[in-house]
Amino acid sequence: GVGAARAGNLTFMVGGVEQEFNAAKELLTCMGSNVVYCGGVGTGQAAKICNNMLLAISMIGTAEAMNLGIRL
């Protein structure tokens, strides 16, 4: 969020024309310490979706384990 952007700790997964990525990279590094070029248009969004899905699966597993532990 805003705090991470101010601290420069965001991660950007960027898709698009590589020349345009290189032109924007300097600006993105002001807000993020990890700026990754993922390939053509849409690949940055695909990488973000995969990352969010993995995080959600991990959170669901943690919640299920906590629930099981409480019930046992």
Number of C-alpha atoms within 10 A of each C-alpha: 7 9 10 12 16 12 12 16 16 20 17 21 17 25 20 15 12 15 9 10 18 12 10 12 17 12 10 20 17 14 20 19 15 13 17 14 17 19 15 12 13 12 16 19 15 15 16 15 12 12 11 12 12 12 12 12 11 12 12 12 12 12 12 12 12 12 11 10 9 8 7 6
